[in-house]
Amino acid sequence: MSVFTPGQRWISDGEAELGLGTILNCDQRSVTVLFAASQETRTYSVRQAPLTRVAFGSGDRIAAAEGWHLIVDDIEEVDGLLVYRGETDTGEPAELPEARIADGMQFNQARDRLLTGQIDRNDWFDLRFRTLHHHHRTEQNPALGLAGPKIDLIPHQLYIADEVSRRHAPRVLLADEVGLGKTIEAGLVLHRLLLSGRAERALILVPDNLTHQWLVELLRRFALEVTLLDEQQSQAHGEANPFESGQLILASQQWLFANPHRQAQATACDWDLLIVDEAHHLDWTPSASGPGYACVERLAGRIPGLLLVTATPEQMGLESHFARLRLLDPDRYHDLSRFRLEEAGYVQVAAAIDALDRLPDDNEATDIVAAEIDDADSQALLATLSDPESADTQRDKARRQLREHLLDRHGTGRVMFRNSRRHVGGFPERHLHATRLELPSAYRRLLHTFLHGDDALDELLVDTGLDYPDVLLYLEATYRALGDDPRHAEPWWQIDPRVTWLLELLTGAGRDKLLVITHDRDTAVDLAEALRVLGGVFAPVFHEGMSLVERDRAAAAFADEEYGSQLMVCSEIGSEGRNFQFCRHLVMFDLPQHPDQLEQRIGRLDRIGQHHAIEIHVPVFAASPMEQLLRWYRQGMDAFSAPHGVGSSLYDAFGDALADAFLDAESLDEIIVETRALFETRLAERDAGRNRLLELNACRPDRAEAVIAAIRELDDDPALKRYLDQALDIFGVDSQDLDEGLMHLRAGPHMLDGLPGLAKGEEGFTATSSRQRALVRDDVQHLSWEHPLVREMMGRILDGAMGNTALALLNHPSIPAGRLMVELVFRTYCPAPRRLHVNRFLPPTAIRVLLDESGANLSSRVSFTGLAKNLRKVKKAVARDLIKSRHDQLRELLTQGEGEAERELPTIIEVAQQRMRAELDDELTRLKALARHNPAVRDDEVQALQDERAALDAAIDGTRLRLDAVRVIVTVDDSTKR
Ligand SMILES: Nc1ncnc2c1ncn2[C@@H]1O[C@H](COP(=O)(O)OP(=O)(O)OP(=O)(O)O)[C@@H](O)[C@H]1O
């Protein structure tokens, strides 16, 4: 066990890039180290601290914090701290206590290991060099973080993920229509932020019934392991804050929203990103916020990144929608009436975008566009576009750019992304099969009671405990609630013809599966019982009253292709967000009252991955309120044909009147006519204004295609297979090639411990680098440069000392035996906080220097690969003796190599700085131009980008080189013993 004293300098074995650490304090159990260069503090267990004491020897040159250097002559230890004495570069005598050594100083591991005879295998050295090379390449790929997930490359999702994850602390509403992949988009954003170091901790809040689906989706598709937290788990942490138990915490909204103590704990943690699924449930009115809204508001006030996810943002009304936007940006969304006004202005912007296509021939179109722009750059583009003399290519480019300007500067796309089926395309048709059934006498009697006037109705509401108009619509629930009535002795399902109708439908469906949704959870339970008793059919039930495990078991029993049940009965809310696209028949046992809920129901089946037309079966009782509701949906808004996104405003306008009209068929006709009129108006508005802009913003095909092309480049990279073969072999992973490009990986007997997904004695996993093959099988992982196993292996090599020294023999006809060469690999080293993601511009970069013993630089004449294939390994003991005997010569060559490499550093820094400036300056110009027009750009975004640029500039400027690895090569003739 090491003895630590505050003030001593140590480096991390695993994270050398943190720079020199200073011991802050130490007790019997733990030691805390400050890595000032990277602004990180780490606490380790004293017993197993992965730290190495930095102790220099005579002749070493040390950088002092003030910028000067000391050549060490003598070392003294005072109270556990070292004091170095020697001379400065200018020959002045000087003293340097270790506390004053520069934080950015590197401890040259490779050099020290070599000179102390710690020699690694030759193939490890090879792998190290190749790892640096591939890491350098892949870190700069613009698709980093989007290429690994096991998903189909769907343009609108990748556009959103790319656009959102580029932003500083993104705060957006992901509001694609039901089933278009919002969970995937949120997962992609999270994955990229994590991989690039821009986020480390995320809290994901989802409805109770979706926790497992998220858990599985994040693991299977994104290889992200999240901690699912509930009350039981939290209690197991005793006094400790359970939200600190993982980097990625997934929790149920119902649990957290109802529990102030846990909320306080969650709020007390540092998070980078908060994701809230099905965010339309966060309700708010000017007079009161729901508990969910209040909780998310508190968290959102402290967490920099926020993704709100909902398919039906306006389901709880425009006010609630506005309030959710306010969670994203409270400065921007503080005035509802102004917000409404702005929305009206989008019509002109959309018209201007459409007018671009009519230029240059249409003068009126020029005026329409001119009225919307006032920047010099946009005006210049318009001039080019309107000029009949401009070349076609020039005009096309100007049109594209102007379109971007209009969308960016005047549109809605900074905070909200909404794709619809209409423009994504490729979705199945929907067929409605409405069946009219005879009203059973018991239900007819109930309806008669309602007609007896308000008093009878009030009485019924009290007796049943139901709300109005539920009491009219869900007659089986009303019947059940009046169970004390002797006329209701039979269970409702004995008298309700929908049950036998359903059994017949099932028989006619052959082997097809049916998803049945009912409004009421007790109805769902009863119905499953009825199917069993009356038809001998087993149907799992799925509702919000069941535990998570029970729900997942039910869904699995339904999903299983071979042995699964043919139908499942769900309650309304219980099934929200679930994936049932393997099924194409939807039975709406009754209808919900809100059009968004109707869309949510259909969305269970009409999702990405649905390959058939969707058959929607609705049984209604003749002349019942439910039949009127069906008419309103069909005739008022074509609710079953395709989502149109305006249902919510129709409900706001007519919901109350409709409820009143259930008992009055004539007024219903009027309501339907008025609904239809408003529907048409809203559709026209949608197409003209905000929704048109939302649509245009939600996917910019050029950018989506560029991202896809970058992903494909990584997908098709032949180097991955070669690299994997070598790395797996060295790490001791057994790999077996299977058919169709699949491979099975399993821990070999000597595998290095702790590789993800592999443990000795266990099965291992099957994987493929083919995206398509991985997608068709749940049990097959997608192998890519972003796969956790590949990243772990690369990380271990780059962060550790593995393979950073080697010695090999070279038999070359023209070089006499006994000559020495050194192959030095230097690596750029740029201490900077992870959140800056400096690697995008300057990933660790290798500089290779090959020197012969006279000091001649052979690097450009002899390539790494050319040399490597002629080298022979040598026994470790022989290697050690060779090193010992050439100690002084090696020291000199190492120092000379350093000089050679240093000469290349300024160019590397300059190129990186140019790349950084080009990209960030562009982004800054865009953001500033945007901010002038579009209040959706937050001030802190512009400031953050400016700060980021300055910090990156300084960090890149401070880039140093360190010797990463060294291979000594000794020439031999054939007779030399190995
Ligand atoms: N790119 C993709 N590749 C493969 N499968 C996908 C992709 N995008 C979506 N899916 C699948 O389509 C289904 C719908 O996606 P997802 O759950 O993300 O949609 P959603 O918009 O969140 O739905 P909802 O509105 O119901 O919450 C899921 O089963 C998902 O796994």
The ligand as an SDF file (V2000), in Angstrom:
LIG
                    3D

 31 33  0  0  0  0  0  0  0  0999 V2000
  -34.0370    3.7960  -36.8880 N   0  0  0  0  0  0  0  0  0  0  0  0
  -34.7050    2.7560  -36.4330 C   0  0  0  0  0  0  0  0  0  0  0  0
  -34.2290    1.5160  -36.6300 N   0  0  0  0  0  0  0  0  0  0  0  0
  -34.8860    0.4440  -36.1720 C   0  0  0  0  0  0  0  0  0  0  0  0
  -36.0450    0.5080  -35.4760 N   0  0  0  0  0  0  0  0  0  0  0  0
  -36.5600    1.7130  -35.2380 C   0  0  0  0  0  0  0  0  0  0  0  0
  -35.9250    2.8960  -35.7090 C   0  0  0  0  0  0  0  0  0  0  0  0
  -36.6760    3.9460  -35.3410 N   0  0  0  0  0  0  0  0  0  0  0  0
  -37.7110    3.4520  -34.6730 C   0  0  0  0  0  0  0  0  0  0  0  0
  -37.6560    2.1240  -34.6030 N   0  0  0  0  0  0  0  0  0  0  0  0
  -38.6020    1.2450  -33.9340 C   0  0  0  0  0  0  0  0  0  0  0  0
  -39.8940    1.7650  -34.2010 O   0  0  0  0  0  0  0  0  0  0  0  0
  -40.6520    1.7700  -33.0210 C   0  0  0  0  0  0  0  0  0  0  0  0
  -41.1070    3.1640  -32.7200 C   0  0  0  0  0  0  0  0  0  0  0  0
  -39.9960    3.9270  -32.3040 O   0  0  0  0  0  0  0  0  0  0  0  0
  -40.0470    4.7910  -30.9720 P   0  0  0  0  0  0  0  0  0  0  0  0
  -40.5610    3.9930  -29.8360 O   0  0  0  0  0  0  0  0  0  0  0  0
  -38.7340    5.4600  -30.8200 O   0  0  0  0  0  0  0  0  0  0  0  0
  -41.1480    5.8210  -31.4410 O   0  0  0  0  0  0  0  0  0  0  0  0
  -41.8020    6.9910  -30.6500 P   0  0  0  0  0  0  0  0  0  0  0  0
  -41.8830    8.1020  -31.6140 O   0  0  0  0  0  0  0  0  0  0  0  0
  -41.0420    7.2300  -29.3850 O   0  0  0  0  0  0  0  0  0  0  0  0
  -43.2100    6.4140  -30.3330 O   0  0  0  0  0  0  0  0  0  0  0  0
  -44.3560    6.9360  -29.3150 P   0  0  0  0  0  0  0  0  0  0  0  0
  -44.8720    8.1910  -29.8790 O   0  0  0  0  0  0  0  0  0  0  0  0
  -45.3390    5.8390  -29.3140 O   0  0  0  0  0  0  0  0  0  0  0  0
  -43.6930    7.1060  -27.9870 O   0  0  0  0  0  0  0  0  0  0  0  0
  -39.8030    1.1270  -31.9490 C   0  0  0  0  0  0  0  0  0  0  0  0
  -40.0650   -0.2590  -31.9210 O   0  0  0  0  0  0  0  0  0  0  0  0
  -38.4160    1.3450  -32.4360 C   0  0  0  0  0  0  0  0  0  0  0  0
  -37.5320    0.3910  -31.9290 O   0  0  0  0  0  0  0  0  0  0  0  0
  1  2  1  0
  2  3  1  0
  2  7  2  0
  3  4  2  0
  4  5  1  0
  5  6  2  0
  6  7  1  0
  6 10  1  0
  7  8  1  0
  8  9  2  0
  9 10  1  0
 10 11  1  0
 11 12  1  0
 11 30  1  0
 12 13  1  0
 13 14  1  0
 13 28  1  0
 14 15  1  0
 15 16  1  0
 16 17  2  0
 16 18  1  0
 16 19  1  0
 19 20  1  0
 20 21  2  0
 20 22  1  0
 20 23  1  0
 23 24  1  0
 24 25  2  0
 24 26  1  0
 24 27  1  0
 28 29  1  0
 28 30  1  0
 30 31  1  0
M  END
$$$$
